[in-house]
């Protein structure tokens, strides 16, 4: 059954429209009201529906943090791993089960601080992963510490006088590491985000999508930016779609313009495809393609 | 179930321990290795890089050991038999995700070809100083299985045993080699595939709607669901209930961690692999493992020539530790003598089990060389008086 075919009801009340993809027995979730993560999960669910995929066609792997909890709420084979290691864990999944689509869903601190080395190497090798990074500019679950994405002058509990260190610009990082597909949206861009997820789900290789999302309770409050709703207004007023943006234009300052769009869309053979092709060519008939895991 | 003949290089070979371990992994059905180069273990990965493309395996050299262990956990959930190989510094880096493997109950094998430490230590010289790290290195309470080979033949045999134990009990199993065994070249006999017993993955027979990922079977080990078959299971490093869902309270912690301990401890009698000689009438018992058991042979021979009744107990399984056996033996003898290439690690377990009932003598040093048999002989002679 695909998501579109799910017409379950509880008595006369229709179930949550995305209930086929959510672990309803785990609701309510731990995310704060006005947090942006749920929107991103909703868009991924919608993208699966649009792509005609069944929940049995994908796995979702998360690391640690607020976004790291996504794996626990999606009703697919899902893995909540250690801090920073979602990508290499999913590399193992992807190489052992190339017949499935593998999504890494985690936060900015998890993917590009503690897990930064894995991020660039998975992109370099073009591992067959769709990496969705919810960037809220802070370590939210631990109470609002400085992140590798925190804009200069923004405050964090461990930068009480404001940050003075240069943040990573995630699309630039992914592009320079060789990612095949790089996009950025905010949690306001629901339709475009969903379309990008749908397109990326049906592609091969290392695909990276950054979603700028509000952390209402921690980041917005500490920086006197109002609530999550005010941040959504800020995205509305300050984001600009520019698919051919330069590296400099992609940089994000404190409450400055956010350039969004799809910045890279190219095709290289994935790691697994390159391995098969190369070893097949060198070894000829002696080459036995990798076994696929699962019951025989 | 027998081994897949594709991976079994049947015949008589002249191999070092590292190469023999790689062949053991191939024979055991390992088809995924993620590793990072580190002396003195690299030859295992090198041989698999050469062999795997011809047996349907995937070898990937990862960016570091953190990634290596994470990738083998992922590939194990993908349904392949997996292992990684490293030495001290890399073993240290793997510790956090060894805990994840324990918590998620993920079958896999970690080979540690031990070298001198701490830190960079002695990259090319032997030690047995990671034995307690194998037991306790990741945070929190857990039980582990660790095996220690003393010859290239055993590097082959015990790699298969390690893979089988990891599948049977669903946990990371450590193969604790050392530089000396890893680089020692001897005859290795690889049997026919049908002579090698293989423990298959414990796939569940439950239907998705009744399946609980962490509901234990009678032997306290839960069954695994394959990906993409509608089970839609969740697994986490957080404390979890039988559904695999995080439940963060004391009761669930007790049930979750308690079973991780019990599944090893209550099955320990089936896990122990020990070699025993002349224990019945012994006055002194030499306990050893790995290369130290080889070096002790002339020392024991010389002591016997002196008329000292020396028994030998070799720990092929070091963890879980055979505590009941040590307790029983302690009441009947004068002393245990234990050579280890460290300043006293496994000997602490011996002392704990002996509880003062007999003497315990460590023959230890900091690593870089194997024991002089004379030092072991002198220790046996002293405690026998």
Interface residues (C-beta under 8 A of the other chain):
Chain A: X23 X25 X26 X55 X56 X57 X59 X61 X71 X72 X75 X76 X77 X78 X79 X80 X81 X82 X84 X85 X87 X88 X89 X90 X91 X92 X93 X94 X95 X96 X97 X99 X100 X117 X118 X121 X271 X275 X279 X283 X286 X287 X288 X289 X290 X291 X292 X293 X294 X295
Chain B: X6 X31 X32 X34 X53 X54 X55 X56 X57 X58 X60 X62 X63 X64 X66 X67 X68 X70 X71 X72 X73 X74 X75 X76 X77 X78 X79 X80 X82 X96 X97 X99 X100 X104 X201 X203 X225 X226 X227 X228 X229 X230 X231 X232 X233 X234 X235 X236 X237 X238 X245 X246
